[in-house]
Amino acid sequence: MREYVKRTQKDYTLSLKLQVVKEVESGELSTGAAQRKYGIQARSTVMSWLRKYGSFDWENQTPSNMPKTPEQKVMELEAKVKLLEKQKKLLEHQLAQSDQKSIIFDMMIDLAEKEYAIPIRKNSSPEQSTSTENNTKKA
């Protein structure tokens, strides 16, 4: 029997969440089957993803392909804008973290090269890298 591992929302990537929502909404999987397939511990987790990322109108309990009033469409679009803004903010934060990591790694490499007097980076000019790319494409 597998050991219980407590997971958090941060353990699941956005792409996984969207994949689960797509498969459940298309009818490929039930929420329980999605839990088992992807190792999700709680049904409520899948349900929260469906509410957050799915195309089902949870307020009115109707599928999104039902005719909607203009007010419903506006509310839906506002919710989508809010979600996209939230995702954009998250991605910008992740980009900033990646940039910081890149700077730190460069500093570590510089320090290691200086401290141990060994070249770690390849010293190739931009012309060389494009010419090698062209050679591999021709092959």
N, C-alpha and C positions, 0 to 999 in steps of 0.2 A: 504494500500500500504506500502511495506517495505521501511524503511529509507535507503538512499544511504550511503554506507560505503566505503570509498576509501581504496582499498587494494593494497598491494605491492607484488612483487615477493617473498618476504620473508614469506608471509602468506601461501604459498603453499609448501607442503613437496615434496621432490624428488619422493617419492612413488606415490603421487597423480599425479604429472606430468607424470610419466611413465605409470600410469594406464590410464590417459586420452589419451596419445599418442597411447597406445596399442588398446584402444577401437575405436579410430578414424581410425587408419591404418587398423584394421581388418574389418572395415565397420559397426561395431555395432552402431556407433554414427557418426553424422555429426559434424562439428566444432560447429555449432550453438546448436545442441542438447547437446554436451559436456558442453558448456557454461551454459546452463540452468540446466543440471543435477548436476553440481558441483559448481554452483554459481560463475562462472568466469565472470568478467565484460566485458572483451574485446575479440573480435575474434582474434585480433593480439597476445594476450597472448597465446592462443592455437596454433596459427600458429608458434610462436617463439619456443614453446616446440616441435612441430613437426620437425622444422628445427634442433633443438639442439639435441633431443633424438630419433627422428624417423629414419626409415630405407629408407626414400625417398631421392634420389639424387637430391637436389635442384639446384645444379649448372647446371646439364644437363637436369633437369625436367623429369627424368625417374624413374620408380619404381626400387627398388634395386634388384629385381629378374631378371632384364634384364642383358644380358651378359656384363661384364665390361672388359675394357682393364687392363693390369697389372698396368699401371700408375694410373688408377682410383682406383683400389684396394688398392694400396699403399697409395694414398691420403686419402681414406676412413679409412684405418687402422691408419694412422697418426692422423686423426681427432678423432678417437675413443680413441687412446692413450692420446691425449690432454684432452679429456673429462674425462677419467678415472683419469688422474693426477689431474685435477681440483676437481673431486669428492673426491679423496683421501685426498687432501689438506683440503677440507671443513670438511671431517669426522675427520681428525686429529685435526683440530681446535676445533670441537665440543667435541672431546674426552678430549682435554686439558681443556676446560671450565668445563666439567663434573667432571674431577679430582679436579679442583680448588673448585667447589661447594661442592664436597664431603668433602674436607679438612675443608672448612668453616663450614659445617653442623656438622662435628665431634667436631670442636672447640666450636661451640654454645652449643652442648649437654654437653660437658665437663664443660663448664662455668655454664650452668643451673644446672647440678648435684652438682657442688661445691657450687654455690650461694644459692640454695634452699635445699641442703642436701637431695635430693631425687634421688633414682636410676631410670634412664630413660632407659638405655640399659639393655637387658636381659643378665644375667651372666650365659651362658651355655658353657660348654666345647665342643671342636670339636667332642669328642666321643659321647656326648649326641645328638648332632644334626644329626650325621649319624645314630645313633641307632633309633631315632624317624623317620627318613626317611625310614629306613628299615621296621619299624613296620607299617607305613602307606602303604608301597608298598605291604606288605603281606595281608593286610586287603581287 
